[in-house]
Amino acid sequence: MSSIDWGSTLALPPGVRRFERTIPTDVLLREVDLTRTQREGLGKIEGLTLLGVAQETTTCIPATAATNRRIDAVLFLRASLGKTRAFESTAALVHGCFPHPSLLIQENARGDACLSAALTSRRKRATGLTVDAMEVDSSIGVWRRTEQGKAFLSSLAFDTLDQRSLAHMIEDIMARIRLARVARLAGFYPDPSLCRTSDVVALIERLLECQSRQDRLRAQWKAHGTTQRERLQLRIPLSEAINQTKTAINELTRYCGR
């Protein structure tokens, strides 16, 4: 049984066509040219369900162009993974199997949950599949009961999303998933409506980049083969990365009025 009430969380309106229809993996195998490894990964999915489809004709949300294609539908999907925790690789695989942008909920038997969204997926016969852009948060099952987790889940309600177009909608979903990563660093979930300006987007990008650099340096520090001399050399760049991350968090906190 799911640890999260996704029906209430997404709050899909009547305009979104509801299906709750199981999608057999062999159907995807016929539609997409996958490698052997990708086929094996798809085989680990115990169940894949199409929850609903948002289209211009039923929601009155305009279809517009994004990147190199027209976005005329957004899919809402759910996958059961058994005991595996291979969320990110499964997300890339599943998103790439559909011709439309999609939001994907993944859950396993351990109680873990993952939410991902891909702006554009397109099929290429020569290379199998390509996902042009994707955001993933695989920790929601752990922090869903925290203040930040509850705020993140509340931000996913359909009526709160940017509905200027279907392209804007999937981009907004991706931005909100990205903010979930920011929330675990900043200690609060930023108001998505305050995070759409170019300045704040750049600040969030800088924050995540600083944290990523900090994580890489820490991993290098802790590596078994790292010598004491190399650890001493890492002290300054690691300290700089930590301070830069703190500075970015403080800037975001002030901007959000915290």
C-alpha positions as CSV (number, residue, x, y, z in Angstrom):
1,M,0.0,0.0,0.0
2,S,1.3,3.5,-0.9
3,S,2.7,5.6,1.9
4,I,1.3,8.7,0.2
5,D,-2.2,9.5,-1.0
6,W,-1.3,10.5,-4.5
7,G,-4.8,11.1,-5.5
8,S,-5.2,13.9,-3.0
9,T,-1.7,15.1,-3.6
10,L,-2.0,15.6,-7.3
11,A,-5.7,16.6,-7.1
12,L,-6.3,16.1,-10.8
13,P,-9.4,18.0,-11.9
14,P,-12.2,16.6,-14.1
15,G,-10.6,18.1,-17.2
16,V,-7.7,15.6,-16.8
17,R,-8.7,12.4,-18.5
18,R,-8.5,9.6,-15.8
19,F,-7.5,6.1,-16.8
20,E,-6.0,4.1,-14.0
21,R,-5.0,1.7,-16.8
22,T,-2.2,-0.8,-16.5
23,I,0.4,-0.6,-19.3
24,P,2.0,-3.9,-20.1
25,T,5.8,-3.6,-20.5
26,D,5.7,-5.7,-23.6
27,V,3.7,-2.9,-25.2
28,L,6.5,-0.5,-24.5
29,L,9.0,-3.0,-25.9
30,R,7.1,-3.0,-29.2
31,E,7.0,0.8,-29.3
32,V,10.6,1.7,-28.4
33,D,13.9,0.4,-29.7
34,L,15.7,-0.5,-26.4
35,T,19.1,-2.0,-25.7
36,R,19.4,-5.4,-23.9
37,T,20.2,-3.6,-20.6
38,Q,17.3,-1.3,-21.0
39,R,14.9,-4.2,-21.6
40,E,16.2,-5.9,-18.5
41,G,15.6,-2.7,-16.5
42,L,12.1,-2.4,-17.8
43,G,11.5,-6.0,-16.8
44,K,12.1,-5.1,-13.2
45,I,9.0,-2.9,-13.1
46,E,6.2,-4.9,-11.4
47,G,3.5,-2.6,-12.5
48,L,3.1,0.5,-14.6
49,T,-0.1,2.5,-14.6
50,L,-1.4,5.5,-16.6
51,L,-3.2,7.6,-14.1
52,G,-4.3,10.4,-16.4
53,V,-3.6,12.7,-19.3
54,A,-3.8,16.5,-19.5
55,Q,-4.7,17.7,-23.0
56,E,-5.6,21.0,-24.5
57,T,-9.0,19.8,-25.6
58,T,-10.1,18.7,-22.1
59,T,-8.3,21.2,-19.8
60,C,-8.3,24.3,-22.0
61,I,-4.6,24.6,-21.3
62,P,-2.9,25.6,-24.5
63,A,-0.5,23.3,-26.4
64,T,2.7,25.1,-27.3
65,A,6.1,24.4,-28.6
66,A,9.0,23.6,-26.3
67,T,12.6,22.8,-27.4
68,N,12.1,21.2,-30.8
69,R,8.6,19.8,-30.5
70,R,5.0,20.7,-29.8
71,I,3.8,19.8,-26.3
72,D,0.1,18.8,-26.6
73,A,-0.3,16.4,-23.7
74,V,1.2,15.7,-20.2
75,L,1.0,12.1,-18.8
76,F,0.7,11.1,-15.2
77,L,2.2,7.7,-14.5
78,R,2.8,5.4,-11.6
79,A,5.3,2.5,-11.3
80,S,5.7,-0.3,-8.7
81,L,9.3,-1.5,-8.4
82,G,9.2,-4.3,-5.9
83,K,12.2,-4.1,-3.7
84,T,14.6,-2.3,-6.0
85,R,15.8,1.3,-5.3
86,A,17.0,2.0,-8.9
87,F,14.8,5.0,-9.1
88,E,16.8,7.4,-11.3
89,S,17.7,4.8,-14.0
90,T,14.1,3.6,-14.0
91,A,12.8,7.2,-14.4
92,A,15.1,7.8,-17.4
93,L,13.9,4.6,-18.9
94,V,10.2,5.0,-18.4
95,H,10.1,8.7,-19.4
96,G,11.9,7.9,-22.6
97,C,9.3,5.2,-23.5
98,F,6.5,7.8,-24.0
99,P,6.1,10.4,-26.8
100,H,4.8,13.0,-24.4
101,P,6.3,14.7,-21.3
102,S,5.3,13.0,-18.1
103,L,5.2,13.0,-14.4
104,L,6.2,9.6,-12.9
105,I,5.5,8.3,-9.4
106,Q,7.7,5.3,-8.3
107,E,7.3,3.3,-5.2
108,N,8.8,0.1,-3.9
109,A,7.9,-2.5,-1.3
110,R,10.3,-0.9,1.2
111,G,8.2,2.2,1.4
112,D,10.5,4.3,-0.6
113,A,9.0,6.8,-3.1
114,C,10.4,8.8,-6.0
115,L,8.9,11.6,-8.1
116,S,10.3,12.6,-11.5
117,A,9.2,14.7,-14.4
118,A,10.6,14.9,-17.9
119,L,10.0,17.9,-20.2
120,T,10.5,16.2,-23.5
121,S,11.0,12.6,-24.4
122,R,11.5,11.5,-28.0
123,R,12.3,8.3,-29.7
124,K,15.2,7.8,-32.0
125,R,15.3,4.5,-33.9
126,A,19.1,4.6,-34.2
127,T,19.9,5.3,-30.5
128,G,16.9,3.8,-28.7
129,L,15.6,6.6,-26.5
130,T,16.5,10.1,-25.4
131,V,15.2,12.1,-22.5
132,D,16.1,15.8,-23.1
133,A,15.5,17.1,-19.6
134,M,14.5,15.5,-16.3
135,E,14.3,16.3,-12.6
136,V,14.2,13.5,-10.0
137,D,13.7,13.4,-6.2
138,S,14.1,10.0,-4.7
139,S,13.9,10.9,-1.0
140,I,10.3,12.0,-0.7
141,G,9.4,8.7,1.1
142,V,11.9,9.6,3.8
143,W,11.1,13.2,4.4
144,R,7.4,13.4,3.5
145,R,6.3,13.9,7.1
146,T,8.7,16.9,7.7
147,E,7.5,20.4,7.2
148,Q,9.5,20.7,4.0
149,G,8.1,17.4,2.7
150,K,4.5,18.4,3.3
151,A,5.1,21.7,1.6
152,F,6.6,20.0,-1.4
153,L,3.7,17.6,-1.7
154,S,1.2,20.4,-1.3
155,S,2.9,22.3,-4.2
156,L,2.1,19.4,-6.6
157,A,-1.7,20.0,-6.6
158,F,-2.8,20.5,-10.2
159,D,-4.6,23.9,-9.6
160,T,-1.4,25.4,-8.2
161,L,0.7,24.7,-11.3
162,D,1.6,27.2,-14.1
163,Q,-1.2,26.7,-16.6
164,R,-0.2,29.2,-19.3
165,S,0.5,26.2,-21.5
166,L,1.2,22.5,-21.2
167,A,4.9,23.2,-21.7
168,H,4.8,25.7,-18.8
169,M,3.0,23.1,-16.7
170,I,5.6,20.3,-17.0
171,E,8.4,22.9,-16.6
172,D,6.8,24.1,-13.4
173,I,6.5,20.5,-12.1
174,M,10.2,20.0,-12.8
175,A,11.1,23.2,-11.1
176,R,9.1,22.1,-8.0
177,I,10.9,18.8,-7.9
178,R,14.2,20.7,-8.1
179,L,13.1,22.8,-5.2
180,A,12.7,19.6,-3.1
181,R,16.4,19.2,-3.4
182,V,16.9,22.8,-2.4
183,A,14.6,22.3,0.6
184,R,16.8,19.7,2.2
185,L,19.7,22.1,2.1
186,A,17.9,25.3,3.1
187,G,15.7,23.7,5.8
188,F,12.5,25.0,4.2
189,Y,10.6,24.5,0.9
190,P,10.7,27.8,-1.1
191,D,7.5,29.2,-2.5
192,P,7.6,28.1,-6.1
193,S,5.9,31.4,-7.2
194,L,8.9,33.3,-5.8
195,C,11.4,31.2,-7.6
196,R,10.5,31.8,-11.3
197,T,12.6,34.9,-11.9
198,S,16.0,34.6,-13.7
199,D,17.9,35.8,-10.6
200,V,16.4,33.2,-8.3
201,V,16.8,30.5,-10.8
202,A,20.5,31.4,-11.2
203,L,20.8,31.4,-7.3
204,I,19.3,28.0,-7.0
205,E,21.6,26.7,-9.8
206,R,24.6,28.1,-7.9
207,L,23.4,26.6,-4.6
208,L,23.0,23.1,-6.2
209,E,26.3,23.4,-8.0
210,C,28.1,24.4,-4.7
211,Q,26.6,21.5,-2.9
212,S,27.5,19.1,-5.7
213,R,31.1,20.4,-5.5
214,Q,31.1,20.0,-1.7
215,D,29.8,16.4,-2.1
216,R,32.5,15.5,-4.6
217,L,35.3,16.9,-2.4
218,R,34.0,15.1,0.7
219,A,33.8,11.9,-1.3
220,Q,37.4,12.4,-2.4
221,W,38.5,13.2,1.2
222,K,36.9,10.0,2.5
223,A,38.2,7.8,-0.3
224,H,40.3,4.9,0.9
225,G,43.2,5.7,-1.4
226,T,43.5,9.4,-0.5
227,T,46.7,10.2,1.3
228,Q,47.1,12.5,4.3
229,R,48.9,15.0,2.1
230,E,46.1,15.0,-0.4
231,R,43.6,15.5,2.4
232,L,45.5,18.6,3.5
233,Q,45.3,19.9,0.0
234,L,41.6,19.4,-0.1
235,R,41.0,21.4,3.1
236,I,40.9,24.8,1.4
237,P,38.7,24.0,-1.6
238,L,36.3,22.0,0.7
239,S,36.1,24.9,3.1
240,E,35.4,27.3,0.2
241,A,32.7,25.0,-1.1
242,I,31.0,24.8,2.3
243,N,31.1,28.6,2.7
244,Q,29.7,29.2,-0.8
245,T,26.9,26.8,-0.1
246,K,26.0,28.6,3.2
247,T,26.2,32.0,1.4
248,A,23.8,30.8,-1.3
249,I,21.4,29.4,1.3
250,N,21.4,32.7,3.2
251,E,20.7,34.6,0.1
252,L,17.8,32.3,-0.8
253,T,16.5,32.5,2.8
254,R,16.5,36.4,2.7
255,Y,14.8,36.4,-0.7
256,C,12.0,34.1,0.5
257,G,11.5,36.3,3.6
258,R,12.5,33.6,6.1
